[in-house]
Amino acid sequence: MNPALAAAARGERVLVDGDTLVREAAAEGMLGLLARAVTNPHRELQMKGAAVEAHGAFMTAELTRISAAFEKADIPLLAFKGPVLSQQLYGHPGLRSFSDLDVIVSPRDADVSDALLRTLGYRDTIGGAERKTNRRFAGEEHFTNDENGVLVDFHTLFSNQQFPVRLSFDDVWRRRTTVLGVPAFGDADLVVLTCSHAAKHLWHKLEYMAQIAALARKEIDWNEVDRIAFEARTVRQVGLSFLLAREILGIAAPESRCIEAARPYADAARSLVGKAHDATGRDHFLLLDRRRDAIRSIALSVFVPTHEDWQSPLPWLYRPLRLLMERGRLVRSR
């Protein structure tokens, strides 16, 4: 890892010594943070950093419009990731690279929320049975606005059921705060859900570690974090995120029962970092707190159709058959 990028991930000032670092920063999701961290002018980085900030400002304005419509309709909506996470962690909405807006409502408000998004100019990108399956198992739907080009990842669950986070929307709403003028996760929920998301994606970009480093610098009630993490069954995901960030970036980890509980799994987790973009298969036995959840996750991954499977007329049958055929080809190629 480039020492300058690691320093930027820790929130330190750095020198940029060439275009190679800028390219590495882009690959690691670190352009905005590096542009803020540099002490010497660098034209390419300044231009790319300005583009990230401009995108953040544009998306913040659209998020504000969506949030205002939901508030007027008296539908509780929380915004997360995107510009909100950038503001909560880094103090500015334009320091993270992201492609869509993420919002979540209670499952009971899913239908009325869908209808409201359509009045705001959005359309869902898939329909029919695939859409219903996504809502049930992934807890999300994808909407696009053809006029302004904005994509919205519309959630009714905090995570895919294959990587469960057992939190109640009503509880998270009760603990909410306001960021950029819109409702967002309170600090303790922010820690739990940010760490869980990073673990789900196997910490494959340095910016995930930058997120954990920023969380470690915040004044947070870590006893409340522990309580919520144990309730949500994300103890290992939280603890391993801080242990790995301490090892990779050299940050000081907070005092947390999650960290102590995760220590026995740290060596195994180290081998997962960056190996892929998503946790799959046996990874779940390490990252999920309960063995039964890992078994259920693997079963869901075998039988629940993906978008590719829905191109078949019998997606629920095609999914396990396709996996079986792919496994057979892999075995024969060895």
CORTA-V493603 format. One record per pair of residues at least 24 apart in sequence whose ideal C-beta (glycine too) atoms are under 10 Angstrom apart, sorted by sequence separation. I is the first residue (numbers start at 1). J is the second residue. If there is no record, write none. Layout:
# CORTA-V493603
[[I J] [I J]]
This chain:
# CORTA-V493603
[[6 30] [8 32] [9 33] [13 37] [14 38] [15 39] [16 40] [18 42] [21 45] [25 49] [32 56] [59 83] [60 84] [78 102] [79 103] [80 104] [111 135] [117 141] [121 145] [122 146] [137 161] [138 162] [165 189] [191 215] [234 258] [235 259] [238 262] [239 263] [262 286] [5 30] [8 33] [9 34] [11 36] [12 37] [13 38] [14 39] [15 40] [16 41] [17 42] [19 44] [22 47] [58 83] [59 84] [78 103] [79 104] [110 135] [118 143] [120 145] [121 146] [122 147] [136 161] [137 162] [139 164] [167 192] [190 215] [191 216] [216 241] [235 260] [236 261] [237 262] [239 264] [240 265] [244 269] [248 273] [262 287] [2 28] [4 30] [8 34] [11 37] [13 39] [14 40] [16 42] [18 44] [19 45] [22 48] [26 52] [56 82] [57 83] [60 86] [77 103] [78 104] [117 143] [121 147] [122 148] [125 151] [134 160] [139 165] [167 193] [212 238] [215 241] [216 242] [235 261] [236 262] [239 265] [240 266] [243 269] [244 270] [247 273] [1 28] [7 34] [8 35] [10 37] [13 40] [15 42] [22 49] [55 82] [56 83] [59 86] [60 87] [77 104] [78 105] [114 141] [121 148] [158 185] [165 192] [191 218] [215 242] [229 256] [230 257] [235 262] [239 266] [243 270] [262 289] [2 30] [5 33] [8 36] [9 37] [16 44] [55 83] [76 104] [77 105] [78 106] [107 135] [113 141] [117 145] [122 150] [124 152] [165 193] [187 215] [190 218] [212 240] [226 254] [229 257] [230 258] [236 264] [240 268] [241 269] [244 272] [261 289] [5 34] [8 37] [16 45] [76 105] [77 106] [107 136] [110 139] [114 143] [121 150] [122 151] [167 196] [191 220] [212 241] [213 242] [216 245] [225 254] [226 255] [229 258] [236 265] [240 269] [244 273] [4 34] [7 37] [8 38] [16 46] [56 86] [63 93] [75 105] [76 106] [120 150] [122 152] [124 154] [190 220] [191 221] [195 225] [211 241] [212 242] [215 245] [216 246] [226 256] [227 257] [228 258] [236 266] [239 269] [240 270] [56 87] [75 106] [110 141] [158 189] [165 196] [187 218] [191 222] [212 243] [214 245] [225 256] [226 257] [230 261] [2 34] [5 37] [77 109] [107 139] [120 152] [122 154] [164 196] [165 197] [187 219] [188 220] [192 224] [209 241] [212 244] [213 245] [222 254] [223 255] [225 257] [226 258] [229 261] [237 269] [240 272] [4 37] [53 86] [60 93] [70 103] [76 109] [163 196] [187 220] [188 221] [191 224] [192 225] [196 229] [208 241] [212 245] [213 246] [216 249] [222 255] [223 256] [225 258] [226 259] [236 269] [240 273] [4 38] [52 86] [59 93] [60 94] [67 101] [75 109] [158 192] [159 193] [163 197] [186 220] [187 221] [188 222] [191 225] [192 226] [195 229] [200 234] [211 245] [212 246] [217 251] [220 254] [222 256] [223 257] [226 260] [59 94] [66 101] [70 105] [74 109] [104 139] [117 152] [158 193] [165 200] [186 221] [187 222] [188 223] [189 224] [190 225] [191 226] [192 227] [193 228] [199 234] [209 244] [210 245] [213 248] [216 251] [217 252] [222 257] [226 261] [56 92] [57 93] [58 94] [67 103] [73 109] [77 113] [104 140] [163 199] [188 224] [189 225] [192 228] [196 232] [208 244] [209 245] [212 248] [213 249] [215 251] [216 252] [218 254] [220 256] [222 258] [56 93] [57 94] [66 103] [75 112] [76 113] [117 154] [159 196] [163 200] [187 224] [188 225] [191 228] [192 229] [196 233] [199 236] [200 237] [203 240] [208 245] [209 246] [212 249] [213 250] [214 251] [216 253] [217 254] [222 259] [55 93] [56 94] [63 101] [74 112] [75 113] [102 140] [158 196] [159 197] [162 200] [163 201] [186 224] [187 225] [188 226] [191 229] [192 230] [196 234] [199 237] [203 241] [209 247] [213 251] [216 254] [53 92] [55 94] [56 95] [59 98] [62 101] [63 102] [70 109] [73 112] [77 116] [158 197] [188 227] [189 228] [192 231] [193 232] [195 234] [198 237] [199 238] [209 248] [210 249] [212 251] [213 252] [215 254] [53 93] [54 94] [56 96] [59 99] [63 103] [73 113] [103 143] [114 154] [160 200] [188 228] [192 232] [195 235] [196 236] [197 237] [198 238] [199 239] [209 249] [213 253] [216 256] [53 94] [55 96] [56 97] [59 100] [60 101] [75 116] [113 154] [159 200] [188 229] [193 234] [195 236] [196 237] [199 240] [203 244] [210 251] [212 253] [52 94] [53 95] [55 97] [56 98] [59 101] [70 112] [73 115] [100 142] [101 143] [114 156] [186 228] [192 234] [195 237] [196 238] [198 240] [199 241] [203 245] [206 248] [209 251] [237 279] [51 94] [52 95] [55 98] [70 113] [73 116] [100 143] [113 156] [189 232] [191 234] [192 235] [194 237] [195 238] [198 241] [206 249] [50 94] [52 96] [55 99] [72 116] [100 144] [110 154] [193 237] [194 238] [195 239] [197 241] [49 94] [52 97] [110 155] [192 237] [193 238] [195 240] [196 241] [199 244] [203 248] [49 95] [51 97] [52 98] [70 116] [73 119] [110 156] [192 238] [195 241] [198 244] [240 286] [69 116] [70 117] [109 156] [191 238] [194 241] [195 242] [198 245] [240 287] [69 117] [107 155] [108 156] [48 97] [101 150] [102 151] [103 152] [104 153] [105 154] [107 156] [175 224] [237 286] [66 116] [69 119] [70 120] [100 150] [101 151] [102 152] [103 153] [104 154] [105 155] [106 156] [107 157] [191 241] [195 245] [236 286] [237 287] [66 117] [69 120] [99 150] [100 151] [101 152] [102 153] [103 154] [104 155] [105 156] [191 242] [236 287] [237 288] [99 151] [100 152] [101 153] [102 154] [103 155] [104 156] [236 288] [237 289] [33 86] [98 151] [100 153] [101 154] [102 155] [104 157] [175 228] [234 287] [235 288] [236 289] [32 86] [36 90] [66 120] [99 153] [100 154] [104 158] [234 288] [235 289] [36 91] [65 120] [233 288] [234 289] [33 89] [36 92] [65 121] [66 122] [172 228] [233 289] [33 90] [171 228] [232 289] [233 290] [32 90] [36 94] [37 95] [62 120] [33 92] [35 94] [36 95] [230 289] [32 92] [35 95] [109 169] [171 231] [172 232] [229 289] [233 293] [32 93] [34 95] [108 169] [167 228] [171 232] [32 94] [33 95] [106 168] [107 169] [108 170] [32 95] [33 96] [106 169] [168 231] [191 254] [195 258] [31 95] [32 96] [33 97] [105 169] [106 170] [165 229] [167 231] [168 232] [209 273] [30 95] [31 96] [32 97] [104 169] [166 231] [167 232] [191 256] [208 273] [30 96] [31 97] [32 98] [106 172] [166 232] [167 233] [192 258] [203 269] [208 274] [29 96] [30 97] [106 173] [165 232] [166 233] [167 234] [191 258] [202 269] [29 97] [104 172] [105 173] [164 232] [165 233] [166 234] [204 272] [206 274] [28 97] [29 98] [104 173] [164 233] [165 234] [203 272] [204 273] [205 274] [164 234] [199 269] [202 272] [203 273] [204 274] [26 97] [82 153] [163 234] [202 273] [203 274] [204 275] [25 97] [81 153] [165 237] [202 274] [203 275] [204 276] [205 277] [80 153] [159 232] [199 272] [201 274] [202 275] [204 277] [81 155] [158 232] [163 237] [202 276] [204 278] [80 155] [159 234] [201 276] [202 277] [158 234] [201 277] [202 278] [77 154] [78 155] [200 277] [201 278] [202 279] [11 89] [80 158] [159 237] [200 278] [201 279] [202 280] [11 90] [66 145] [103 182] [200 279] [11 91] [78 158] [103 183] [199 279] [104 185] [202 283] [62 145] [65 148] [200 283] [66 150] [199 283] [200 284] [65 150] [202 287] [62 148] [66 152] [93 179] [61 148] [62 149] [63 150] [93 180] [199 286] [200 287] [62 150] [66 154] [199 287] [59 148] [61 150] [63 152] [88 177] [104 193] [199 288] [58 148] [62 152] [58 149] [59 150] [78 169] [88 179] [196 287] [58 150] [59 151] [80 172] [87 179] [88 180] [76 169] [86 179] [87 180] [76 170] [78 172] [85 179] [86 180] [78 173] [84 179] [87 182] [102 197] [76 172] [77 173] [83 179] [84 180] [88 184] [76 173] [83 180] [87 184] [88 185] [76 174] [78 176] [82 180] [84 182] [78 177] [80 179] [83 182] [84 183] [85 184] [88 187] [76 176] [79 179] [84 184] [85 185] [78 179] [79 180] [84 185] [89 190] [79 181] [80 182] [88 190] [79 182] [80 183] [81 184] [78 182] [79 183] [80 184] [81 185] [77 182] [78 183] [79 184] [80 185] [85 190] [89 194] [77 183] [78 184] [79 185] [84 190] [88 194] [76 183] [78 185] [78 186] [85 193] [97 205] [80 189] [85 194] [80 190] [97 207] [67 178] [71 182] [78 189] [96 207] [70 182] [71 183] [81 193] [85 197] [95 207] [67 180] [68 181] [70 183] [80 193] [81 194] [67 181] [68 182] [80 194] [96 210] [67 182] [95 210] [96 211] [163 278] [64 180] [66 182] [67 183] [81 197] [162 278] [163 279] [63 180] [64 181] [67 184] [80 197] [162 279] [163 280] [63 181] [64 182] [89 207] [160 278] [162 280] [61 180] [63 182] [60 180] [90 210] [163 283] [164 284] [60 181] [89 210] [90 211] [163 284] [60 182] [89 211] [162 284] [88 211] [89 212] [91 214] [166 289] [56 180] [89 213] [90 214] [163 287] [164 288] [86 211] [89 214] [163 288] [164 289] [85 211] [88 214] [89 215] [162 288] [164 290] [88 215] [166 293] [86 214] [89 217] [85 214] [89 218] [164 293] [88 218] [163 293] [162 293] [161 293] [162 294] [164 296] [164 297] [162 296] [163 297] [161 296] [162 297] [161 297] [162 298] [164 300] [160 297] [162 299] [163 300] [162 300] [163 301] [161 300] [162 301] [160 300] [160 301] [162 304] [161 304] [160 304] [138 300] [137 300] [142 307] [137 303] [138 304] [137 304] [136 304] [137 305] [138 306] [134 304] [133 304] [134 305] [34 206] [133 305] [134 306] [33 206] [133 306] [134 307] [33 207] [29 204] [30 205] [32 207] [130 305] [28 204] [29 205] [30 206] [31 207] [129 305] [130 306] [133 309] [134 310] [28 205] [29 206] [30 207] [33 210] [130 307] [133 310] [27 205] [28 206] [29 207] [27 206] [28 207] [29 208] [30 209] [130 309] [131 310] [28 208] [30 210] [130 310] [25 206] [28 209] [29 210] [33 214] [126 307] [129 310] [130 311] [24 206] [25 207] [28 210] [29 211] [125 307] [128 310] [133 315] [133 316] [126 310] [130 315] [129 315] [129 316] [9 206] [8 206] [9 207] [8 207] [9 208] [10 209] [11 210] [6 206] [9 209] [10 210] [5 206] [9 210] [12 213] [5 207] [8 210] [9 211] [11 213] [6 209] [9 212] [10 213] [11 214] [2 206] [5 209] [6 210] [9 213] [10 214] [1 206] [5 210] [9 214] [10 216] [11 217] [6 213] [10 217] [1 209] [10 245] [9 245] [11 249] [9 248] [10 249] [9 249] [10 250] [11 251] [10 251] [6 248] [7 249] [9 251] [6 249] [7 250] [6 250] [1 248] [1 249]]
